[in-house]
Amino acid sequence: MSDEPSRETDAHLRAVIEEYMGSFEPDPAESAGLRERILRIVREDASLAPSTRLTTERGNPFRIATATVRGIIRDAVDSVDGIRARSVNPKPVGDPDGSAVEVELTVAMRAGIAFAPAAETVRRRVSETLIAELGIPATSIDITAEDVFVPGGAEGTEGAAGAATEEADDD
């Protein structure tokens, strides 16, 4: 994993702190080390974020931030034309535990997209991405379409024309 997200977080936090500090004149004795203390707390919190325990093909266990696994799956879903990930819930499974993953996700679909072919494309992309990025296969990918959006509208908020649900296991 790269250090890039923590640098972006640090830069964002520094900007927020600078804006906050610019709004009043703090007592120098009280503000000494304030930025460093805040950044230390944020970094510690990030390192303690929820993680998912997985196992490589060779049986070596590892942990990865659950948010990272969700991001990998979300990017795969969003790469399918007319489909946008809403909620993503990966669950480690397999023997040994964590050698595979079950995925439950909800999506918003562009109006006019046929659900069944789009769902198969989503399943294929998610499966390929999990193997390519993490070396972990998906045992099932359950997809619920919970919203329909109209092109040019706010995705997932306009045109809620109903929901379609399909739950299926990959073979």
C-alpha positions in Angstrom: 0.0 0.0 0.0 1.2 3.5 -0.7 1.7 6.4 1.6 -0.3 8.7 -0.8 -3.7 8.7 1.1 -2.0 9.6 4.4 -0.2 12.5 2.7 -3.4 13.7 1.2 -5.1 13.5 4.6 -2.1 15.3 6.2 -2.3 18.1 3.6 -6.1 18.4 4.1 -5.8 18.5 7.9 -3.0 21.1 7.7 -5.2 23.3 5.5 -8.1 22.9 8.0 -5.9 23.7 11.0 -4.4 26.7 9.2 -7.8 28.1 8.4 -8.9 27.5 12.1 -5.7 29.0 13.4 -6.1 32.1 11.1 -9.5 32.9 12.6 -8.2 33.9 16.0 -4.9 34.8 17.8 -4.2 31.8 20.1 -2.0 32.1 23.1 1.4 30.7 21.8 1.8 28.7 25.0 -1.5 26.9 24.4 -1.0 26.3 20.7 2.6 24.9 20.8 2.5 21.5 19.1 -1.2 21.6 18.4 -0.9 20.7 14.7 1.5 17.8 15.5 -0.8 16.5 18.3 -3.8 16.6 16.0 -2.0 14.9 13.1 -0.6 12.2 15.5 -4.2 11.5 16.8 -5.5 11.2 13.2 -2.6 8.9 12.1 -3.2 6.7 15.1 -6.9 6.5 14.4 -6.2 5.7 10.7 -3.9 2.8 11.8 -6.6 1.5 14.0 -9.3 1.6 11.3 -11.4 -1.5 10.8 -9.5 -4.1 8.9 -10.3 -7.3 7.0 -8.3 -10.4 7.5 -7.6 -12.3 4.3 -5.3 -15.2 3.4 -3.1 -15.6 0.3 -3.2 -18.6 -2.0 -0.2 -19.9 -0.1 -2.0 -19.7 3.2 -0.3 -16.5 4.5 -2.7 -14.4 6.5 -2.7 -10.6 6.0 -4.8 -7.6 7.1 -6.0 -4.8 4.9 -8.1 -1.8 5.8 -11.8 -2.7 5.1 -12.2 0.7 3.5 -9.5 -0.2 1.0 -11.2 -3.5 0.1 -14.5 -1.6 -0.3 -12.7 1.0 -2.5 -11.3 -1.8 -4.7 -14.7 -3.3 -5.2 -16.4 0.1 -5.6 -13.9 1.1 -8.4 -14.6 -2.2 -10.2 -18.4 -1.6 -10.0 -18.1 2.0 -11.1 -16.1 0.9 -14.2 -19.2 -0.7 -15.6 -21.1 1.8 -17.9 -24.3 3.0 -16.3 -23.7 1.4 -12.9 -22.6 3.2 -9.7 -21.8 1.4 -6.4 -23.8 2.5 -3.4 -23.0 0.2 -0.5 -20.3 -2.4 -0.5 -20.0 -5.2 2.1 -17.2 -7.7 1.7 -17.1 -10.7 4.0 -14.1 -13.0 4.3 -14.9 -16.7 3.8 -13.2 -19.9 2.7 -11.0 -22.5 4.2 -8.7 -21.2 5.5 -10.8 -18.3 6.7 -10.2 -15.3 4.5 -9.0 -17.2 1.4 -12.1 -16.0 -0.4 -14.7 -13.2 -0.1 -18.4 -12.9 -0.4 -19.6 -9.6 -1.6 -23.0 -7.9 -1.1 -23.5 -4.6 -2.8 -26.2 -2.2 -3.8 -26.0 -0.1 -7.0 -27.7 2.7 -8.8 -28.4 2.1 -12.5 -28.8 4.5 -15.3 -32.4 4.4 -16.7 -32.6 2.1 -19.7 -29.9 -0.3 -18.6 -30.9 -4.0 -18.6 -30.2 -5.3 -15.1 -29.3 -8.9 -15.8 -26.5 -8.3 -18.3 -25.2 -5.4 -16.3 -25.1 -7.5 -13.1 -23.1 -10.2 -14.9 -20.6 -7.5 -16.1 -20.4 -6.2 -12.5 -19.8 -9.7 -11.2 -17.0 -10.4 -13.8 -15.3 -7.0 -13.1 -15.4 -7.4 -9.3 -14.1 -11.0 -9.5 -11.3 -10.1 -11.9 -10.3 -7.1 -9.8 -10.3 -8.9 -6.5 -8.0 -11.6 -7.9 -5.8 -9.0 -9.7 -5.6 -6.6 -6.7 -5.7 -8.9 -3.7 -5.2 -12.4 -5.1 -8.5 -13.4 -3.4 -11.5 -15.0 -5.3 -15.1 -14.0 -4.8 -17.4 -17.0 -3.9 -20.5 -14.9 -4.4 -21.4 -11.4 -5.5 -25.0 -10.4 -4.5 -26.2 -7.3 -6.2 -29.3 -5.2 -5.4 -30.3 -2.3 -7.6 -31.8 0.1 -5.2 -32.1 3.2 -7.4 -32.3 4.3 -11.0 -30.8 7.6 -12.2 -31.5 9.7 -15.3 -28.5 10.8 -17.3 -27.6 14.4 -16.5 -29.3 14.1 -13.1 -27.7 13.6 -9.7 -26.7 9.9 -9.8 -28.7 7.8 -7.4 -31.0 10.6 -6.3 -33.3 11.2 -9.4 -35.7 8.9 -11.1 -36.2 6.4 -8.3 -38.3 4.3 -10.6 -38.2 1.2 -8.4 -35.6 -1.4 -7.4 -34.7 -4.7 -8.9 -33.1 -7.4 -6.9 -31.0 -10.3 -8.1 -29.0 -12.5 -5.8 -26.8 -15.1 -7.4 -23.7 -17.0 -6.7 -20.8 -17.1 -9.1 -19.9 -20.6 -10.2 
